[in-house]
Amino acid sequence: MLLWAIFFIVLLLTGPLWTIASGRVPFHGDWRTASHRATGLAPDPDTAREAVVQVYAARAFGWRGAFGVHTWLAAKPKDADRYTRYEVIGWYAMRGDSAISVGSRLAPDAEWFGATPTLLADMRGEDAERVIAKLAHAVASYPYPDTYRVWPGPNSNTFTAHLGREIPELKLTLPSIALGKDYLQWGEFVARTPSGSGYQFSLGGYFGVSAARDEGFELNVLGLVIGVDVRHPALKVPGIGRLPA
C-alpha cells in the first residue's frame, strides 16, 4: 500500500515537474518589475460600446505557476469608458485588508506578472448586462474576504468559482489547474460546480470529486485534479491541464 501511495503521489507531481522542465514557468525575475502589459484580448472600450464580461486565467507567479493559474473577471457596462477587474489578491489579506480587489488599475487583459492570460469566457451585449447586474451582490457574498491561502484555498480561484456559482448566466468552466476552485469550508461538503451544470463533493479542498456536463469528471487529490472531459474529449492532468484526446 505504501508503494502504491508513493507511486500515486509521484504521478500527481509528474505534470508540475514537466511544466517546470519545459520552461512554461519562468523562475527568474522579480515580481516588483514583472510585466503587466495589456495583451489585446479585451475589446477597446472606445469602439466597443456594448457591455462586455470576460474571464481570464494566467499562470501564477514563480513556483506556484507549476501547479496552477490565477483567474479573474473583467467587466465593462454599456457605454463605459473603462473596465473593472474583480479578483482576489493574496498580499492584500496578508497586510490586513480585504483580499478582494475591485478596480481599474490594471488592464482587463493584462499579463499576470509576465504570464500571458487565456480567455475563459467572453460575453457581450445583453448577456453581459445580465451578468453585470448580479456582480455587486456576488462579490459581496464571497464568504472569505479576509482569508487567503495558496493551498488548498480559499484563494483567487475560489473567488472566481464563487462568482460562477452565484451568477449562473456566466456558464463558467474553470481550468482543472485553477487550484482552489474546489475549496469548500469545513461543514459545507456539497455545492454546484462553477458552471452550474453539475455537483461537487469536497473535504476542505484537500480531497473531492465532481461530475458535471461542462467540467466532466474530476478527482481532486490534495488540490491536484485528475479528470476526463467527455463533452469535449480531453484528459485533465495536474500542472498541465487539458490534454485533447
DAMOVEN-V671364 format. One record per residue. RES is the residue in one letter. D_CENTER is the distance of its C-alpha to the mean C-alpha in Angstrom with 1 decimal. Layout:
RES & D_CENTER
RES & D_CENTER
This chain:
M & 34.0
L & 33.2
L & 33.2
W & 30.9
A & 28.4
I & 28.6
F & 28.2
F & 25.1
I & 23.5
V & 24.6
L & 23.1
L & 19.6
L & 19.9
T & 21.3
G & 18.1
P & 17.0
L & 20.6
W & 20.9
T & 17.9
I & 19.9
A & 23.2
S & 22.2
G & 21.4
R & 17.8
V & 17.0
P & 19.6
F & 21.0
H & 23.5
G & 23.3
D & 22.9
W & 19.9
R & 22.5
T & 23.4
A & 20.3
S & 19.8
H & 17.8
R & 19.7
A & 18.9
T & 18.3
G & 20.0
L & 17.1
A & 17.7
P & 21.1
D & 23.7
P & 24.3
D & 28.0
T & 28.4
A & 25.6
R & 26.9
E & 25.1
A & 22.1
V & 18.7
V & 15.1
Q & 12.4
V & 8.6
Y & 7.6
A & 5.9
A & 8.4
R & 9.9
A & 10.2
F & 13.8
G & 16.6
W & 16.8
R & 13.2
G & 12.3
A & 14.4
F & 12.2
G & 8.6
V & 6.2
H & 5.3
T & 3.6
W & 6.6
L & 9.3
A & 12.8
A & 15.9
K & 19.6
P & 22.3
K & 25.3
D & 27.6
A & 25.4
D & 25.9
R & 22.5
Y & 18.8
T & 17.0
R & 13.6
Y & 11.7
E & 9.5
V & 10.2
I & 12.2
G & 13.8
W & 17.2
Y & 17.8
A & 18.0
M & 20.0
R & 22.6
G & 23.1
D & 21.3
S & 18.5
A & 15.1
I & 14.1
S & 14.7
V & 16.0
G & 18.0
S & 19.1
R & 19.7
L & 17.4
A & 17.5
P & 14.8
D & 14.2
A & 15.1
E & 14.6
W & 12.5
F & 15.6
G & 17.0
A & 14.1
T & 14.2
P & 11.1
T & 10.9
L & 11.0
L & 9.1
A & 11.4
D & 14.7
M & 17.1
R & 20.5
G & 23.6
E & 24.2
D & 21.0
A & 19.1
E & 21.7
R & 21.1
V & 17.5
I & 18.6
A & 21.3
K & 19.0
L & 16.5
A & 18.8
H & 19.4
A & 15.8
V & 15.0
A & 18.3
S & 17.8
Y & 14.8
P & 16.7
Y & 15.6
P & 16.2
D & 18.4
T & 16.7
Y & 14.2
R & 14.1
V & 12.3
W & 13.3
P & 13.1
G & 11.6
P & 11.5
N & 9.1
S & 6.5
N & 3.9
T & 7.3
F & 8.0
T & 5.7
A & 6.9
H & 10.2
L & 10.5
G & 10.3
R & 12.9
E & 15.0
I & 15.2
P & 16.1
E & 17.1
L & 13.5
K & 13.7
L & 9.9
T & 9.2
L & 5.8
P & 6.8
S & 8.8
I & 8.0
A & 4.5
L & 7.4
G & 7.9
K & 6.5
D & 10.3
Y & 11.8
L & 14.8
Q & 17.6
W & 20.9
G & 23.0
E & 20.3
F & 20.0
V & 19.3
A & 16.9
R & 15.8
T & 12.8
P & 10.2
S & 12.3
G & 15.4
S & 17.2
G & 17.7
Y & 17.6
Q & 16.3
F & 18.3
S & 17.0
L & 19.1
G & 17.3
G & 14.3
Y & 16.9
F & 18.0
G & 17.2
V & 17.5
S & 16.3
A & 18.1
A & 17.2
R & 18.6
D & 15.3
E & 13.3
G & 16.7
F & 17.7
E & 15.5
L & 17.0
N & 15.2
V & 17.6
L & 17.0
G & 13.2
L & 13.6
V & 13.4
I & 16.3
G & 16.7
V & 18.3
D & 17.7
V & 21.1
R & 20.5
H & 19.3
P & 20.9
A & 18.8
L & 18.4
K & 15.2
V & 15.8
P & 14.3
G & 13.5
I & 14.2
G & 12.2
R & 14.4
L & 18.1
P & 20.0
A & 22.9
